[in-house]
Amino acid sequence: EPAEEADYSLDWHFPICINKLVSAAVFFVTDRPKLAENYTEDTWLKLRDAVGAIQNSTSIKYNLEELYQAVENLCSYKVSPTLYKQLRQVCEDHVQAQIHQFREYPLCSLDNLSFLKRMNRCWQDHCRQTIMIRSIFLFLDRTYVLQNSLLPSIWDTGLELFRSHIVSDSAVQKRTVDGILEQIELERNGETVDRSLLRSLLGMLSDLQVYKDSFEERFLIETNRLYAAEGQRLMQERDVPEYLHHVARRLDEENDRIVSYLDQSTQKPLISCVEKQLLGEHMTAILQKGLSTLLDENRVTELAVLYQLFSKVKGGLSTLLQFWRDYIKSFGGEIVCTPEKDKDMVQELLDFKDKMDNVAQSCFARNEGFINAMKEAFEAFINKRPNKPAEFIAKYVDSKLRAGNKEATEEELERILDKIMIIFRFIHGKDVFEAFYKKDLAKRLLVGKSASVDAEKSMLSKLKHECGAAFTSKHHDPIQTGTCNIYKHINVLLNYMQNQSEPSNIELTVNILTMGYWPSYTPMEVHLPPEMVKLQEVFKLFYLGKHSGRKLQWQPTLGHAVLKAEFKEGKKELQVSLFQTLVLLMFNEGEEFSIEEIRTATGIEEGELRRTLQSLACGKARVLNKNPRGKDVEDGDRFNFNNDFKHKLFRIKINQIQMKETVEEQVSTTERVFQDRQYQIDAAVVRIMKMRKTLSHNLLVSELYNQLKFPVKPGDLKKRIESLIDRDYMERDKETPNQYHYVA
């Protein structure tokens, strides 16, 4: 019985085609099995008609469910091979007929987009048709085809036919790929393209397994060509920050294309190509052209982009690391080796270190390699100029620990000292720092200029932690032992002086300094008033009576006093140095004196006297008048007591004008350091030879470099060895001059 004719006008929109496939029909088969031969022939004819209707997108008048049953019946009649072969032939004939529409398409490049759309439409139709045919012949696909491993499934057959007859056609394939590449190039140039079309066509090439050979190779070649030219052009036209942002944007765009329509397998070669042409080929040029500028201007955003981009390129970070190290050495070397910058050297070093630390932390992702390279570079450039950085660091510490330094609170001062210790670690000649630091520390303590004993102890604690207890053992005495015991004889001394026949109305305080723990000072002979001389003699008798075998040497340059003075405004107390005291006491004996008269009476050295008079007559607290007026003291000037002096405070501190450290003093301190180094070298040589008894010259020098904590040249070591040989501490081997023996 014929089935009721059904009109299936198929809507071929892809998302709903599957639902329609399962309800479509090709032909009708009776429920009762018929074994006649003409049944098979008739059934195949109807099936072929149905397949043709599907392929031509016309209405199907048969019930698909019944046709599916008919296919199952044919398979059970053992005609599956014939059915599969005939179905393949029908599909192949149809696909072959489709190629003509592409071969005859106009070759004008303006029609490439419409060509791509026609190709996409053909591919989508073919997929829908193959899915529907497979649904009807599903029983054949699941039984006969599945049991024969050499036969492709109905879906794979459809892909194979489309690939072999359409996509593999050289002209069609070339034009399809050309069109796709053209659309991608337009998008790279900023134009808008149909990404869904590209996604569908590239998916087609991938499904047909020709994506890599037909498209990817050409795509990467074109990409390589495009970005090679673009990199060359933009490196000439743009500055480095702008170029880096352009590269980052290009990489984001290519990654977006991979997500949108390219196959995932293209990601690695595509990104590598972009990175190579825009970065890898220009790494050295980028760094030479822009790294110094970025670092000088502290462009942290661009530096972070630079690090991120270079981290993606082979050898990028190592190249960046080398340029980073070279920049630090160059910039820091200019700070250290330029004498004009000596005054601000330490502050500039601290600022530079903070800046580089910030770059390493925020831009270079705290990369351990970059941090270590920075430390190596600092150590290299800071020791290019021997001794001077150590000297200036000691002076910088002195300026921060002096009383009157209002720049920082205690917390800020502690942070500054911590930063100074970071710079201090890079110095090789730490003994130079020790010499200047020791001298400045003693001066701060003796003249009462130290801002805080706690700050002094904190600095010593940092030095002890950095260099060991031996480094700071001599410095603790002035702060701890010295300041605690410096007045230990005072009460006994007062009782002693009160028992003298002629008690004095002057209160005397004596600071007793142990030589060796304190720096040595050049004694200066001055003319003290008789009262002071008498007190000196009394104290000398008292002290030497308590400690036999000791010697006292007075240091008037370090003394200070409090004077009581009367002015018209009333009584005041003046806190002054001993030199200022000697000058002011002269005005108890006369009204006016010339500079020559004052020098003769006091015995103060001329330069020191001029600074003393300048502090008393030209400073803020002018207790003396100078004629003629002026800021400097000249030879013909005369001085008189300023009876009209006024000040809101009762006790007034008149600061002595400090003489800057002379070149001779600096040279003297440096020479003492070098002399100490010679002693240390001698001691190290004797210590090594005493332990080893016999040693070659090279091994001895190697051992010395391991033990000595300051930089030393091989020539200096050789001189010290020769000196020890001359003094019979060691001797050369008679047969091997390069061998030494210890002499017990």
C-alpha positions in Angstrom: 0.0 0.0 0.0 1.4 3.4 -0.9 2.1 5.6 2.1 0.3 8.9 2.4 2.3 11.5 0.6 3.8 14.1 2.9 5.2 17.4 1.9 8.4 18.0 3.7 9.6 21.4 2.5 12.9 21.5 4.4 14.2 24.6 6.0 18.0 24.1 5.8 19.1 26.3 8.6 21.8 24.2 10.3 20.8 24.4 14.0 17.5 22.7 13.3 18.4 20.4 10.5 19.2 17.5 12.8 15.6 17.6 14.2 14.2 17.6 10.7 16.5 14.8 9.6 15.1 12.3 12.1 11.5 13.0 10.8 12.2 13.0 7.0 11.5 10.1 4.7 12.8 8.7 1.4 10.4 6.0 0.3 7.8 3.6 1.6 8.3 -0.1 2.2 5.4 -2.6 3.0 5.3 -4.2 6.5 5.2 -7.6 4.9 8.7 -8.8 3.7 8.9 -9.4 0.0 11.7 -11.7 -1.2 11.3 -11.0 -4.9 14.4 -9.6 -6.7 12.5 -6.6 -8.0 11.9 -5.5 -4.4 15.6 -4.7 -4.0 15.7 -2.8 -7.3 12.6 -0.8 -6.6 13.7 0.1 -3.1 17.1 1.3 -4.3 15.5 3.5 -7.0 13.3 5.1 -4.4 16.3 5.6 -2.1 18.2 7.2 -4.9 15.3 9.5 -5.7 15.2 10.5 -2.0 18.9 11.2 -1.9 18.6 13.3 -5.0 15.8 15.3 -3.4 18.0 15.9 -0.3 21.0 17.0 -2.5 18.8 19.3 -4.6 17.0 20.7 -1.5 13.6 19.7 -2.8 10.6 18.3 -1.0 10.7 14.7 0.1 7.4 12.9 -0.3 8.4 9.7 1.7 8.3 8.9 5.4 11.9 8.9 6.6 11.1 6.5 9.5 9.8 3.9 7.1 12.7 4.5 4.7 15.1 3.9 7.6 13.3 0.5 8.1 13.7 -0.2 4.4 17.5 0.3 4.6 17.5 -2.1 7.5 15.5 -4.6 5.5 18.0 -4.3 2.5 20.9 -4.9 4.9 19.2 -8.0 6.2 18.8 -9.2 2.6 22.7 -9.3 2.3 22.8 -6.5 -0.2 24.8 -4.1 2.1 28.0 -4.0 -0.2 25.9 -3.1 -3.2 23.9 -0.5 -1.3 27.1 1.2 0.1 28.7 1.2 -3.3 25.7 2.7 -5.1 25.2 5.3 -2.3 28.8 6.4 -2.7 28.5 6.7 -6.4 25.4 8.9 -6.2 27.1 11.2 -3.7 30.3 11.4 -5.8 28.3 12.3 -8.9 26.6 15.1 -7.0 29.9 16.5 -5.5 31.6 16.4 -8.9 28.9 18.5 -10.4 29.5 21.2 -7.8 33.1 22.0 -8.9 32.0 23.8 -12.1 30.4 26.8 -10.1 33.9 27.6 -8.7 35.9 27.0 -11.8 33.7 29.4 -13.8 33.7 32.1 -11.1 35.2 35.5 -12.2 38.9 35.9 -11.3 38.6 39.5 -10.3 40.1 40.1 -6.8 37.1 42.2 -5.9 35.0 39.1 -6.0 37.2 37.1 -3.6 34.8 37.8 -0.7 31.7 36.6 -2.7 33.8 33.6 -3.8 34.5 32.7 -0.1 30.8 33.1 0.7 29.8 30.8 -2.1 32.4 28.2 -1.0 31.1 28.5 2.6 27.6 28.0 1.4 28.5 24.9 -0.6 30.4 23.5 2.4 27.5 24.1 4.8 25.0 22.5 2.3 27.3 19.5 1.9 27.5 19.0 5.6 23.8 19.2 6.1 23.1 16.8 3.2 25.7 14.3 4.5 24.2 14.4 8.0 20.7 13.7 6.6 21.8 10.9 4.3 23.7 9.4 7.2 20.6 9.5 9.3 18.7 7.5 6.7 21.5 5.0 6.1 22.4 4.9 9.8 21.8 1.1 10.0 24.2 0.5 7.1 26.7 2.8 8.8 26.5 1.0 12.1 26.6 -2.5 10.8 28.3 -3.2 7.5 30.6 -0.1 7.5 31.5 -0.6 11.1 32.4 -4.2 10.6 34.7 -3.4 7.6 37.6 -1.3 9.0 38.9 -0.5 5.6 35.6 1.3 4.6 35.2 5.0 5.6 32.0 5.9 7.4 29.2 7.7 5.5 30.3 11.0 7.1 34.0 10.4 6.3 33.0 9.4 2.8 31.3 12.8 2.4 34.4 14.6 3.7 36.6 12.6 1.4 34.5 13.3 -1.6 34.4 17.1 -0.9 38.1 17.2 -0.3 39.1 15.2 -3.4 36.7 16.8 -5.9 36.4 20.4 -4.7 39.0 21.5 -2.1 41.9 19.6 -3.7 41.3 21.3 -7.0 44.4 23.5 -7.3 42.6 26.6 -8.7 39.8 26.4 -6.1 42.1 25.7 -3.2 44.5 28.6 -4.2 41.7 31.1 -4.5 40.1 30.0 -1.3 43.3 30.4 0.7 44.1 33.6 -1.1 40.8 35.0 -0.1 41.2 34.0 3.5 44.7 35.5 3.7 43.4 38.7 2.1 40.7 39.0 4.7 43.2 38.4 7.5 45.5 41.1 6.1 42.6 43.5 5.9 41.8 42.9 9.5 45.5 43.4 10.5 45.3 46.7 8.8 42.4 47.8 10.9 39.4 46.9 8.8 36.4 45.0 9.9 35.9 41.5 8.4 33.4 38.7 8.7 35.0 36.5 11.4 32.2 33.9 11.3 32.9 33.3 7.6 36.7 32.9 8.3 35.9 30.6 11.2 33.7 28.4 9.1 36.1 28.1 6.1 39.2 27.5 8.3 37.1 24.9 10.2 36.4 23.3 6.8 40.1 23.1 5.9 40.8 21.6 9.3 37.9 19.0 9.0 39.2 18.1 5.6 42.7 17.7 7.0 44.3 20.1 4.5 44.6 23.1 7.0 48.3 22.7 7.7 49.4 22.0 4.1 47.1 24.3 2.2 46.7 27.2 4.6 49.0 27.3 7.7 52.3 27.2 5.8 51.3 30.1 3.5 49.7 32.0 6.4 52.9 31.8 8.5 55.1 32.8 5.5 52.8 35.9 4.9 52.8 36.7 8.6 56.6 36.5 8.7 56.9 38.8 5.7 54.4 41.3 7.1 55.9 41.6 10.5 59.5 41.6 9.3 58.8 44.6 7.2 56.7 46.3 9.9 59.4 45.7 12.5 62.1 47.3 10.3 59.9 50.3 9.5 58.6 51.0 13.0 62.0 50.7 14.6 63.1 53.6 12.5 59.9 55.7 12.9 58.9 55.2 16.6 60.6 55.6 19.9 61.0 52.5 22.1 58.1 53.0 24.5 55.7 53.4 21.6 57.2 50.5 19.8 56.9 48.2 22.8 53.2 49.1 23.2 52.7 48.4 19.5 54.3 44.9 19.9 52.1 44.1 22.9 49.0 45.1 21.0 50.0 43.0 18.0 50.5 40.0 20.2 47.1 40.5 21.8 45.5 40.8 18.3 47.1 37.5 17.1 46.0 35.7 20.3 42.5 37.0 19.7 42.5 35.6 16.1 43.5 32.2 17.4 40.5 32.2 19.8 38.2 33.6 17.1 38.9 31.6 14.0 42.3 30.1 13.7 43.1 26.5 14.6 44.7 26.1 18.0 47.6 24.2 16.4 48.6 27.6 14.8 49.0 29.4 18.1 52.6 28.4 18.9 54.2 29.0 15.5 52.1 32.2 14.9 53.1 33.8 18.2 56.7 32.7 17.8 56.8 34.3 14.4 55.4 37.6 15.7 57.8 37.6 18.7 60.8 36.8 16.5 60.2 39.4 13.8 59.0 42.3 16.1 61.3 41.5 19.1 63.9 38.8 18.5 65.4 40.5 15.4 65.5 43.9 17.2 66.4 43.1 20.8 69.8 44.7 20.8 68.5 47.7 18.8 65.6 48.2 21.3 67.9 48.1 24.3 70.6 50.3 22.8 68.0 52.8 21.6 65.7 53.0 24.7 66.8 51.1 27.8 68.9 54.0 29.2 66.1 56.5 28.5 63.5 54.3 30.2 65.7 53.9 33.3 66.8 57.5 33.4 63.2 58.7 33.3 62.0 55.9 35.6 59.3 54.7 33.1 58.2 51.7 35.2 55.1 50.9 33.0 57.2 50.6 29.8 60.0 48.8 31.7 57.4 46.2 32.9 56.2 45.8 29.3 59.8 45.4 28.1 60.4 42.7 30.7 57.2 40.8 29.8 57.9 40.9 26.1 61.6 39.9 26.4 60.7 37.0 28.7 58.8 35.5 25.7 61.7 35.5 23.3 64.6 33.0 23.4 67.6 34.8 24.9 65.6 37.9 25.6 66.0 38.0 29.4 69.8 37.2 29.2 70.3 40.1 26.8 68.2 42.4 28.9 70.1 41.3 32.0 73.5 42.2 30.4 72.3 45.7 29.3 70.8 46.3 32.7 74.1 45.4 34.4 76.0 47.6 32.0 73.7 50.5 32.6 74.1 50.3 36.3 77.9 50.1 36.0 78.0 53.1 33.6 75.6 55.3 35.6 77.0 54.4 39.0 80.6 54.7 37.7 79.8 58.3 36.6 78.6 59.1 40.2 81.7 57.6 41.9 84.4 58.6 39.4 83.4 62.2 38.9 85.2 64.4 41.5 82.6 67.2 40.9 80.0 65.0 42.4 81.9 64.0 45.5 79.8 66.3 47.7 76.6 64.5 46.8 78.1 61.1 46.0 76.5 59.1 48.8 73.1 60.6 48.5 73.1 60.0 44.8 74.2 56.4 45.3 71.3 55.9 47.8 68.8 57.4 45.4 70.1 55.3 42.5 70.0 52.1 44.6 66.3 52.9 45.6 65.5 53.5 42.0 67.1 50.3 40.8 65.5 48.3 43.6 62.1 49.6 42.6 62.7 48.6 39.0 63.8 45.1 40.0 60.7 44.7 42.2 57.9 46.3 40.2 59.1 45.9 36.6 61.3 42.8 36.6 59.1 40.5 38.7 61.7 40.3 41.5 63.8 38.1 39.2 66.6 36.7 41.3 69.0 36.9 38.3 68.4 40.7 37.9 68.7 41.3 41.6 72.1 39.5 41.8 73.2 41.3 38.6 72.4 44.6 40.3 74.5 43.7 43.3 77.4 42.7 41.2 77.2 45.9 39.2 77.1 48.0 42.3 80.1 46.2 43.8 82.0 46.6 40.5 81.5 50.4 40.0 81.7 51.5 43.6 85.2 50.0 43.8 86.5 51.5 40.6 87.7 54.5 42.6 89.5 53.0 45.6 89.0 54.4 49.1 87.0 57.5 48.2 83.5 56.0 48.4 84.4 54.5 51.8 85.6 57.9 53.0 82.5 59.8 51.8 80.1 57.1 53.3 81.8 57.7 56.7 81.3 61.4 56.3 77.7 61.0 55.3 77.1 58.8 58.4 78.7 61.6 60.4 76.4 64.2 59.0 73.3 62.2 59.8 74.4 61.3 63.4 75.4 64.9 64.3 73.3 67.0 66.7 71.3 69.5 64.8 70.4 67.2 62.0 66.7 68.0 61.7 66.1 66.2 58.4 64.8 63.0 59.9 63.0 61.5 62.8 64.4 58.6 64.7 62.5 56.1 62.5 63.7 57.9 59.3 67.2 58.0 60.6 67.1 54.3 61.2 65.9 53.7 57.7 68.7 55.9 56.3 71.3 54.0 58.3 69.9 50.7 56.9 70.2 52.0 53.4 73.8 53.2 54.0 74.7 49.7 55.2 73.5 48.3 51.9 75.9 50.5 50.1 78.6 49.8 52.7 78.4 46.0 51.9 79.6 46.7 48.4 82.9 48.4 49.5 86.0 46.3 49.5 88.2 48.6 51.6 86.1 48.7 54.7 89.2 49.6 56.8 89.2 53.0 55.1 85.6 53.5 56.2 86.6 52.4 59.7 89.4 54.9 60.0 87.2 57.9 59.0 84.2 56.7 61.0 86.3 56.2 64.1 87.7 59.8 63.8 84.3 61.4 63.2 82.7 59.3 66.0 85.3 60.5 68.5 84.8 64.1 67.5 81.0 63.9 67.9 81.3 62.4 71.3 84.1 64.8 72.6 82.5 68.0 71.5 79.0 66.9 72.4 77.8 66.9 68.8 76.2 63.4 68.8 72.5 63.5 68.0 71.8 60.4 70.0 73.7 57.7 71.9 71.0 55.2 70.9 71.6 56.1 67.2 75.4 55.7 67.7 74.9 52.3 69.3 72.5 51.3 66.5 75.0 52.1 63.9 77.7 50.2 65.7 75.4 47.2 66.0 74.8 47.2 62.3 78.6 47.4 61.6 79.1 44.5 64.1 76.5 42.4 62.4 78.0 43.2 59.0 81.8 42.9 59.7 82.0 41.0 63.0 82.8 41.9 66.6 86.5 42.6 65.9 85.6 45.4 63.5 83.7 47.4 66.2 85.5 46.4 69.4 87.5 49.7 69.5 84.5 51.8 68.7 82.4 50.5 71.6 84.9 52.0 74.1 84.2 55.6 73.3 80.5 55.1 73.5 80.1 52.6 76.3 83.3 52.5 78.5 84.4 56.0 77.6 81.2 57.9 78.3 80.4 55.9 81.4 83.9 56.1 83.0 85.0 59.4 81.6 83.9 61.1 84.8 84.7 58.4 87.3 87.3 60.5 89.2 85.3 63.7 89.4 83.9 63.3 93.0 87.3 62.2 94.3 88.9 65.1 92.4 86.5 67.7 93.9 87.2 66.5 97.4 90.9 66.6 96.6 90.8 70.2 95.3 88.7 71.4 98.2 91.4 70.4 100.6 94.0 72.5 98.7 95.3 75.6 100.4 94.0 77.8 97.6 90.6 76.5 96.4 89.5 77.6 92.9 86.1 79.1 91.9 86.4 77.3 88.6 84.6 74.0 88.1 86.8 71.5 86.3 85.7 68.5 84.3 88.4 66.3 82.8 87.8 63.7 80.1 90.4 61.0 80.2 90.8 59.3 76.8 92.7 56.0 76.4 95.1 56.2 73.5 94.5 53.4 71.0 90.7 53.5 71.5 90.5 57.2 70.4 92.1 58.9 67.4 95.3 60.7 67.9 95.2 64.5 67.8 98.1 66.9 67.1 98.8 68.8 70.3 98.6 72.6 70.1 100.4 74.8 72.6 98.3 77.8 73.8 98.7 80.3 76.6 96.2 79.4 79.3 95.3 81.8 82.2 97.2 81.1 85.4 94.0 79.7 87.1 93.6 77.1 84.4 97.3 76.2 84.4 97.1 75.7 88.2 94.1 73.4 87.9 95.9 71.4 85.3 98.8 70.9 87.6 96.6 70.0 90.5 94.7 67.4 88.4 98.0 66.0 87.0 99.4 65.4 90.5 96.1 63.9 91.6 95.8 61.5 88.6 99.4 60.4 88.5 99.2 59.8 92.2 96.4 57.3 91.5 97.9 55.8 88.4 101.7 55.4 88.3 103.4 54.9 85.0 100.9 56.8 82.9 101.4 60.0 80.9 98.9 62.8 80.4 98.8 64.9 77.3 96.4 67.8 77.3 94.3 68.5 74.1 93.1 72.2 74.2 91.5 71.8 70.8 88.8 69.6 72.3 88.1 71.7 75.4 85.1 73.8 76.1 83.8 76.1 78.9 80.8 78.0 80.2 81.6 81.7 80.9 79.5 84.1 83.0 79.2 87.5 81.3 77.6 90.8 82.2 75.9 93.0 79.6 73.7 96.0 79.8 70.7 93.7 79.4 71.9 91.6 82.3 73.9 88.5 83.1 74.3 85.7 80.6 76.1 82.4 80.3 78.1 81.7 77.2 78.8 78.1 76.2 82.0 78.3 74.1 85.1 76.4 73.1 88.4 76.7 74.9 89.8 78.9 72.2 86.8 81.2 72.3 87.3 81.3 76.1 90.9 82.5 75.9 89.8 85.3 73.5 86.9 86.5 75.6 88.9 86.4 78.9 91.3 89.0 77.3 88.5 91.6 77.4 88.5 91.5 81.3 91.9 93.2 80.9 91.3 95.7 78.2 88.7 97.4 76.0 90.0 96.8 72.5 92.6 94.5 70.9 94.0 93.9 67.4 94.2 90.5 65.9 97.9 90.5 66.3 97.6 91.3 70.0 95.2 88.5 70.5 97.4 86.0 68.7 100.4 87.0 70.8 98.4 86.8 74.1 96.7 83.5 73.4 99.2 81.6 71.3 96.4 80.3 69.1 97.4 79.3 65.6 96.5 82.0 63.0 93.9 80.0 61.0 92.2 78.7 64.1 92.3 82.2 65.6 90.6 83.8 62.6 87.8 81.2 62.7 87.4 81.8 66.5 87.1 85.6 66.1 84.7 85.1 63.2 82.4 83.0 65.3 82.4 85.7 68.1 82.1 88.8 66.0 80.5 87.8 62.7 78.0 85.0 63.7 74.5 85.1 65.0 75.6 85.8 68.6 78.0 88.7 68.3 79.5 89.2 71.7 82.4 91.1 70.1 82.4 94.1 67.7 84.7 94.1 64.8 86.0 97.2 63.1 85.7 97.6 60.2 82.5 95.5 59.9 82.5 92.5 57.5 82.0 88.7 57.3 85.7 87.9 57.2 88.5 88.6 59.6 91.4 90.6 58.0 94.8 91.5 59.3 94.1 95.1 60.3 90.8 94.4 62.2 90.3 95.4 65.8 87.9 93.9 68.3 86.0 95.3 71.4 83.5 93.9 73.8 79.8 94.3 72.7 78.2 95.6 75.9 74.9 96.1 74.1 74.6 92.4 73.2 71.0 91.1 73.6 69.6 87.5 73.4 66.4 86.0 74.6 68.1 83.0 76.1 70.1 83.0 79.4 72.6 80.3 78.3 73.8 80.9 74.7 75.8 78.4 72.8 78.3 80.0 70.4 79.3 77.4 67.8 82.9 77.4 66.7 83.3 77.6 63.0 84.4 74.2 62.1 87.4 73.9 59.7 86.8 71.5 56.9 89.0 68.5 57.0 92.2 69.5 55.2 93.7 67.5 52.4 96.7 66.8 54.7 94.4 65.2 57.3 92.7 63.1 54.7 96.0 61.9 53.4 97.2 61.2 56.9 94.2 59.1 57.6 94.5 57.2 54.4 98.2 56.6 55.0 97.4 55.2 58.4 95.0 52.8 56.8 97.7 51.7 54.3 100.2 51.3 57.1 97.7 49.1 59.0 97.2 47.1 55.8 100.9 46.4 55.6 100.9 45.1 59.2 97.9 42.9 58.4 99.6 41.5 55.3 102.7 40.7 57.3 100.8 39.0 60.0 98.8 37.0 57.5 101.9 35.8 55.7 103.6 34.8 59.0 100.5 33.0 60.1 100.1 31.1 56.9 103.8 30.1 56.7 103.9 29.1 60.4 101.1 26.7 59.7 102.2 25.4 56.3 106.0 25.5 56.9 106.7 25.4 53.1 104.6 26.9 50.4 105.0 28.0 46.7 104.6 31.7 45.9 101.3 31.2 44.0 99.7 29.2 46.8 100.8 31.7 49.3 99.3 34.6 47.3 96.1 32.6 46.9 95.8 32.0 50.7 96.5 35.7 51.3 93.6 36.7 49.0 91.3 34.4 50.9 92.3 35.8 54.3 92.6 39.6 53.6 89.5 41.6 53.7 90.7 44.6 51.7 91.8 44.9 48.0 95.5 44.4 47.4 97.6 44.2 44.3 100.0 41.3 43.7 102.9 43.7 43.5 102.2 44.9 47.1 102.0 41.3 48.3 105.4 40.6 46.7 106.9 43.6 48.4 105.7 42.5 51.9 107.0 38.9 51.3 110.4 40.4 50.3 110.3 42.5 53.5 109.7 39.4 55.6 112.5 37.6 53.9 114.9 40.5 54.7 113.8 40.4 58.3 114.4 36.6 58.5 110.8 35.5 59.1 111.0 33.3 56.0 113.5 32.3 53.4 113.6 31.2 49.7 114.3 27.6 48.8 117.9 27.5 47.5 117.0 25.2 44.5 113.5 26.5 43.8 113.4 30.3 44.2 109.6 30.3 43.8 109.3 28.2 47.1 109.3 29.7 50.6 110.2 28.1 54.0 109.2 29.4 57.4 112.0 30.3 59.7 111.2 29.4 63.3 
